[in-house]
Amino acid sequence: MFPKIAPIRQHVTSDQIDDVPAHVRGQLRAMKLEERVRPGMRIAVGVGSRGVSCIGEVVATLVDELKALGAEPFLVPAMGSHGGGTAEGQREVLEGYGLGPAQLGVPIRSNMDAVKLGEIADGDLAGMPIYFDPNAAQADGILVVNRVKPHTAFRNRWESGLFKMLSVGLGKRKGAETLHGWGIGEAMPAAARFLLARMPFIGGVAIVENGHHGPAHIEAIPAEAIEAREPALLEMAWSHMPRIPLEPLDLLVLQEIGKDISGTGMDVNVVGMWRRKGGPVEPEFRVLTALDLTPHSHGNAIGVGFCDLIPQRLRDKIDIGPTYTNCLTAANFNGAKIPITLPTDRDVIQAGLPVLHPEQARLVIARNTLDLETLWVSEALLDEVAVHPSLEQVGPLREMGFDGAGNLALRPNPVNP
């Protein structure tokens, strides 16, 4: 027996930049890009593997502005070991986001080799080698574009953002592996400082997303100001980040996981850092399942190991090669473990419900850990929803439905179908 479910809306932050190209152009001019770029300069633009909502508009505008200044921009995959850890795989990731040569009119120079630029000279990280993308290393100037958000493995003043992009992302697999091995929380900012002091960085474009996954803030930052500015953007990102505001739960169902959703497939800041690193069980989601893998993941199912149960349809989409490559590079061994696999979504959800009184289970269904405005919740949670200041029920209770293949049958967004 399954509990009845109802759709609810979570009121998340909605501050948004409507005209992204105009805003980016204004930011680049405020940064005085024209004083940092000369005609004929070969400019490497580092772009990562995350599914940032406005990435196409931001990168296209940046490329157009560089061209207008007479520069010769090209894209460089800045994604560590992602894309299966191959040059072609990383190229395909960018092309999948509409950032190929046909769309932008500039080449992608993808190479998994990494050049060693030197070593950290002193302190606890003395002797740590610094690796860098060879195409970016040979450029006359370097710009990076990235979303700023909390990291899924550590806490510091610099987490996922421009510092990480220029050190881990442009470090390729060798650099990413090295920084994780030395302790990513401290090694990453140290490597970023090393690189900023030695490479021709012009600056970066930082994106902070709102609770709808839209651009709340976009800022072009000159290279010399990135270290001081990024912590404030990280605080801003925390203020916009939605959670699942109901606990404890008997079962949390994610309809999908993927590399375009989070570096760990699902954001452990939402499902619980303890699933990756151990420690206190906060939040208390007792059973976790994911039902599918996004196409933009290209088979990389990092994070599947945080689940307790999965259906066969997700298992069939896992490409062990890129999944293992990513997890080994990040020393995230839990992320690649294969959970108990059952034939259908119906079987998985039934197994995840309490044995006694499953119809009274505390259950939440979310599309993924990035899209948390709309949730489906079980009847047992509706009294809490009714008194929660940021939640409202937006549809009636209904039976949980499955299609002929046993897959969960829900519209992606019952609030805005």
C-alpha distance (Angstrom), angle and dihedral (degrees) to the residues before:
residue distance angle dihedral
M1 . . .
F2 3.81 . .
P3 3.81 127.3 .
K4 3.78 119.0 -112.5
I5 3.79 114.6 -107.5
A6 3.80 136.9 -152.2
P7 3.82 132.4 -166.8
I8 3.80 118.2 -112.3
R9 3.77 132.6 -175.2
Q10 3.78 122.2 -135.9
H11 3.79 112.9 -152.3
V12 3.78 102.6 -128.8
T13 3.78 129.9 174.2
S14 3.79 114.4 -72.6
D15 3.82 106.0 -176.8
Q16 3.79 103.2 138.7
I17 3.79 142.6 175.1
D18 3.80 105.2 -131.4
D19 3.82 101.1 -171.3
V20 3.79 101.9 45.3
P21 3.84 98.0 173.8
A22 3.81 93.2 50.3
H23 3.79 91.2 47.0
V24 3.81 93.4 48.9
R25 3.81 91.3 48.7
G26 3.79 89.5 52.0
Q27 3.78 91.6 49.3
L28 3.80 93.1 49.7
R29 3.79 90.7 50.7
A30 3.80 91.1 47.8
M31 3.80 87.0 53.1
K32 3.82 87.1 52.7
L33 3.79 92.4 -123.8
E34 3.80 89.4 171.1
E35 3.81 89.5 64.6
R36 3.81 91.9 52.6
V37 3.81 99.9 44.8
R38 3.80 125.7 61.8
P39 3.81 128.6 -170.2
G40 3.78 113.1 -83.1
M41 3.82 95.5 22.6
R42 3.80 114.4 141.4
I43 3.80 105.0 -132.6
A44 3.81 122.4 -164.9
V45 3.80 113.1 -150.7
G46 3.80 110.9 -160.6
V47 3.81 115.1 -148.3
G48 3.80 126.9 176.9
S49 3.79 139.1 -146.9
R50 3.81 100.4 -103.0
G51 3.77 121.7 116.1
V52 3.80 96.0 -119.0
S53 3.79 107.3 176.4
C54 3.81 97.4 -134.0
I55 3.81 98.7 31.9
G56 3.81 93.9 115.7
E57 3.80 94.3 53.4
V58 3.80 93.8 43.7
V59 3.80 96.0 48.8
A60 3.82 93.7 42.2
T61 3.80 91.4 51.5
L62 3.80 92.3 47.1
V63 3.80 91.1 49.7
D64 3.81 91.6 48.2
E65 3.80 91.8 50.6
L66 3.80 91.4 49.6
K67 3.79 90.7 49.9
A68 3.81 90.7 49.3
L69 3.80 88.4 56.6
G70 3.80 90.2 54.0
A71 3.79 95.7 -106.0
E72 3.80 126.0 138.8
P73 3.82 105.6 -128.9
F74 3.78 125.7 -170.3
L75 3.79 132.5 177.2
V76 3.78 123.4 -114.0
P77 3.81 120.7 -168.1
A78 3.81 104.9 -119.3
M79 3.78 98.7 -171.9
G80 3.79 108.8 111.9
S81 3.80 107.4 -137.6
H82 3.80 97.7 -14.7
G83 3.79 122.9 120.8
G84 3.78 89.2 55.9
G85 3.79 91.4 -59.6
T86 3.82 91.7 -80.8
A87 3.80 131.8 115.7
E88 3.79 92.3 -126.8
G89 3.79 92.5 46.6
Q90 3.79 91.5 53.4
R91 3.78 90.8 47.8
E92 3.80 89.2 52.5
V93 3.81 90.9 52.2
L94 3.82 91.1 57.5
E95 3.79 92.9 43.3
G96 3.80 89.1 50.6
Y97 3.80 88.6 60.4
G98 3.81 90.7 52.9
L99 3.80 92.6 -101.9
G100 3.79 98.2 121.8
P101 3.81 127.9 124.8
A102 3.80 91.3 -98.4
Q103 3.80 91.6 59.8
L104 3.80 101.2 37.0
G105 3.77 102.3 27.4
V106 3.80 92.9 -130.1
P107 3.81 130.9 99.8
I108 3.78 128.5 -105.2
R109 3.78 110.8 -134.0
S110 3.77 105.4 -161.1
N111 3.79 122.2 179.1
M112 3.80 130.1 155.2
D113 3.78 93.3 -157.4
A114 3.78 115.8 106.0
V115 3.78 128.5 -157.6
K116 3.78 120.5 -142.5
L117 3.78 109.2 -125.5
G118 3.79 98.3 -177.2
E119 3.79 141.5 -74.7
I120 3.78 137.4 -78.9
A121 3.79 104.4 -94.1
D122 3.79 105.1 -151.6
G123 3.78 147.9 4.1
D124 3.79 127.5 47.9
L125 3.82 90.3 -38.3
A126 3.81 95.8 51.5
G127 3.78 109.5 144.5
M128 3.80 96.1 23.6
P129 3.83 107.8 140.9
I130 3.78 120.4 -130.9
Y131 3.82 118.2 -142.5
F132 3.79 127.8 -168.4
D133 3.79 142.2 -175.9
P134 3.85 108.5 -90.5
N135 3.81 94.4 -142.2
A136 3.79 91.9 52.8
A137 3.81 90.6 43.4
Q138 3.81 90.4 58.3
A139 3.82 94.8 47.4
D140 3.79 124.1 104.8
G141 3.78 90.4 -131.9
I142 3.81 139.3 8.2
L143 3.81 131.7 -149.3
V144 3.81 126.5 177.4
V145 3.80 131.5 -158.7
N146 3.79 121.6 -158.2
R147 3.77 146.4 145.8
V148 3.81 115.5 -108.8
K149 3.80 113.0 -137.1
P150 3.80 142.4 134.2
H151 3.79 114.2 -69.1
T152 3.78 121.6 -119.5
A153 3.82 97.6 -134.0
F154 3.81 110.7 36.3
R155 3.79 147.4 13.5
N156 3.80 123.9 -122.6
R157 3.81 139.4 126.0
W158 3.81 88.3 -89.5
E159 3.78 117.1 44.4
S160 3.82 125.5 143.2
G161 3.78 107.5 -2.2
L162 3.78 143.4 76.0
F163 3.82 95.1 -33.1
K164 3.79 89.5 54.4
M165 3.79 93.3 44.8
L166 3.78 95.3 54.2
S167 3.81 95.4 43.2
V168 3.82 107.3 30.9
G169 3.80 100.0 21.8
L170 3.80 96.8 45.1
G171 3.80 90.3 37.4
K172 3.82 87.8 74.2
R173 3.79 118.3 -152.0
K174 3.81 94.4 -44.4
G175 3.77 93.3 51.3
A176 3.79 94.4 43.3
E177 3.80 91.1 48.8
T178 3.79 91.5 49.1
L179 3.80 95.7 49.7
H180 3.80 92.7 47.1
G181 3.80 89.4 48.7
W182 3.80 92.6 53.2
G183 3.81 92.7 46.1
I184 3.79 113.8 -77.9
G185 3.81 96.2 -139.5
E186 3.81 93.9 65.6
A187 3.81 101.3 17.6
M188 3.81 94.8 58.6
P189 3.83 98.5 58.6
A190 3.82 90.9 41.0
A191 3.80 90.4 53.8
A192 3.81 91.0 46.4
R193 3.80 91.4 54.3
F194 3.80 90.4 48.4
L195 3.80 91.0 52.2
L196 3.79 95.9 44.1
A197 3.79 88.8 55.1
R198 3.81 94.9 50.6
M199 3.81 110.8 26.8
P200 3.83 128.0 68.8
F201 3.79 96.4 -105.8
I202 3.78 113.4 169.5
G203 3.78 96.9 -176.6
G204 3.76 143.5 -85.7
V205 3.78 143.8 -101.1
A206 3.80 112.2 -125.1
I207 3.80 121.6 -160.7
V208 3.81 125.3 -162.0
E209 3.80 114.8 -168.8
N210 3.78 127.9 -147.0
G211 3.78 126.4 -133.0
H212 3.81 90.3 -83.0
H213 3.83 91.7 56.3
G214 3.81 89.4 -107.6
P215 3.82 127.0 128.7
A216 3.80 108.6 -83.6
H217 3.79 94.0 166.9
I218 3.80 134.5 9.9
E219 3.77 120.2 -176.8
A220 3.79 133.3 177.9
I221 3.80 108.6 -146.2
P222 3.82 126.0 -169.3
A223 3.79 114.3 -124.8
E224 3.78 94.9 -109.3
A225 3.83 91.9 55.3
I226 3.82 100.4 46.3
E227 3.81 96.8 90.8
A228 3.81 93.8 51.5
R229 3.81 96.7 39.9
E230 3.79 104.2 43.7
P231 3.86 97.7 71.2
A232 3.81 90.4 61.6
L233 3.80 90.0 50.8
L234 3.80 89.6 50.6
E235 3.82 89.5 54.5
M236 3.80 88.3 49.8
A237 3.81 90.0 51.2
W238 3.81 90.8 52.6
S239 3.82 89.6 53.4
H240 3.82 91.1 54.8
M241 3.78 98.2 42.1
P242 3.82 113.5 110.1
R243 3.79 122.9 -145.3
I244 3.79 136.3 -170.2
P245 3.82 98.9 -95.5
L246 3.79 98.1 -162.2
E247 3.80 124.7 86.1
P248 2.90 153.8 -152.4
L249 3.78 96.5 32.0
D250 3.76 128.2 -173.5
L251 3.80 90.8 -153.5
L252 3.81 136.1 9.3
V253 3.80 114.8 -165.5
L254 3.81 119.8 -163.0
Q255 3.78 111.9 -165.6
E256 3.82 90.2 -152.2
I257 3.78 145.0 2.7
G258 3.79 128.1 -164.8
K259 3.80 150.5 149.1
D260 3.81 90.4 -101.1
I261 3.81 88.5 58.2
S262 3.81 99.3 47.4
G263 3.76 138.7 -15.7
T264 3.79 86.0 -112.4
G265 3.79 95.0 44.6
M266 3.79 90.0 -111.2
D267 3.80 123.0 36.1
V268 3.79 107.4 -108.9
N269 3.81 88.4 -160.3
V270 3.81 82.5 72.7
V271 3.82 103.4 36.0
G272 3.80 96.6 33.9
M273 3.80 132.3 -76.2
W274 3.80 87.2 -129.4
R275 3.79 89.9 74.9
R276 3.81 88.7 66.5
K277 3.80 104.3 29.0
G278 3.81 107.2 16.7
G279 3.79 122.8 -126.1
P280 3.81 130.2 111.8
V281 3.80 115.0 3.3
E282 3.80 96.6 -116.8
P283 2.97 121.4 -179.3
E284 3.79 97.2 24.9
F285 3.79 104.8 -131.1
R286 3.78 100.9 153.1
V287 3.81 99.8 -165.8
L288 3.81 124.6 24.2
T289 3.76 127.9 -169.6
A290 3.80 135.2 173.6
L291 3.79 120.3 -159.3
D292 3.80 106.2 -164.1
L293 3.82 146.9 11.9
T294 3.81 122.0 -124.1
P295 3.83 118.3 -115.7
H296 3.82 91.9 -124.9
S297 3.81 88.8 63.4
H298 3.82 89.4 72.7
G299 3.80 89.7 -147.8
N300 3.81 95.4 -49.2
A301 3.80 101.3 134.9
I302 3.81 98.7 176.9
G303 3.78 107.0 161.2
V304 3.78 95.5 35.0
G305 3.80 86.9 109.4
F306 3.80 90.7 65.7
C307 3.80 88.0 67.1
D308 3.76 123.5 90.1
L309 3.80 95.1 -154.4
I310 3.81 136.1 14.7
P311 3.83 134.7 178.3
Q312 3.78 123.3 -116.1
R313 3.83 92.1 -108.2
L314 3.80 90.3 66.4
R315 3.80 92.3 42.8
D316 3.79 90.1 53.8
K317 3.82 91.5 57.2
I318 3.81 95.5 53.6
D319 3.79 114.5 111.2
I320 3.79 103.6 -160.3
G321 3.83 93.5 -158.9
P322 3.82 100.5 63.7
T323 3.81 91.6 31.9
Y324 3.80 92.4 56.4
T325 3.81 92.3 41.6
N326 3.80 92.0 54.9
C327 3.80 94.9 43.4
L328 3.81 94.6 45.7
T329 3.82 91.3 48.4
A330 3.80 91.3 52.1
A331 3.82 94.4 38.4
N332 3.81 85.0 -124.0
F333 3.79 97.1 142.9
N334 3.80 95.5 161.3
G335 3.79 90.3 57.4
A336 3.82 94.4 69.8
K337 3.80 100.7 44.5
I338 3.80 113.6 118.8
P339 3.82 112.1 -125.3
I340 3.78 126.6 -146.3
T341 3.80 104.1 -62.3
L342 3.80 121.6 -149.2
P343 3.82 128.4 -174.4
T344 3.81 101.1 -106.8
D345 3.80 145.0 10.0
R346 3.79 87.8 -105.5
D347 3.81 91.0 57.3
V348 3.80 92.5 46.8
I349 3.79 95.4 49.7
Q350 3.78 92.7 44.5
A351 3.82 90.8 51.1
G352 3.81 91.4 48.8
L353 3.79 95.0 53.9
P354 3.81 121.5 90.4
V355 3.77 113.9 -89.3
L356 3.80 91.9 -132.5
H357 3.80 115.7 62.4
P358 3.82 97.8 -12.8
E359 3.81 89.1 177.3
Q360 3.82 87.6 67.8
A361 3.80 94.8 51.6
R362 3.79 121.8 136.3
L363 3.81 98.7 -123.1
V364 3.82 134.0 168.8
I365 3.80 126.1 -174.4
A366 3.82 117.9 -163.2
R367 3.77 129.3 177.7
N368 3.82 90.5 -130.3
T369 3.80 139.1 -44.4
L370 3.80 92.5 -84.9
D371 3.80 98.6 51.0
L372 3.80 105.7 56.1
E373 3.79 103.1 143.8
T374 3.79 92.1 95.9
L375 3.79 121.4 44.7
W376 3.79 134.5 168.0
V377 3.78 113.0 -138.6
S378 3.78 134.4 -174.4
E379 3.77 123.9 -109.7
A380 3.81 91.4 -104.5
L381 3.83 90.1 67.7
L382 3.80 100.0 48.3
D383 3.82 95.8 91.8
E384 3.82 88.8 56.5
V385 3.78 91.2 46.2
A386 3.80 90.1 53.1
V387 3.82 93.4 59.4
H388 3.81 98.4 35.5
P389 3.83 111.1 108.1
S390 3.82 95.1 -141.1
L391 3.81 100.5 39.1
E392 3.80 133.2 76.6
Q393 3.76 133.6 173.4
V394 3.82 110.3 -119.5
G395 3.78 103.0 179.0
P396 3.78 142.2 26.0
L397 3.76 128.1 -88.1
R398 3.79 113.4 -89.7
E399 3.75 139.1 174.5
M400 3.78 115.2 -88.5
G401 3.79 105.3 -104.1
F402 3.79 133.3 -149.8
D403 3.78 129.9 -172.5
G404 3.79 126.4 -126.8
A405 3.82 91.4 -81.9
G406 3.80 92.1 53.2
N407 3.83 93.3 -106.0
L408 3.79 119.6 144.1
A409 3.81 108.0 -97.2
L410 3.80 110.0 -146.0
R411 3.76 131.5 134.9
P412 3.83 109.2 -113.7
N413 3.82 90.9 -120.0
P414 3.80 117.0 17.2
V415 3.82 91.0 -179.1
N416 3.82 95.3 55.8
P417 3.83 104.6 17.9
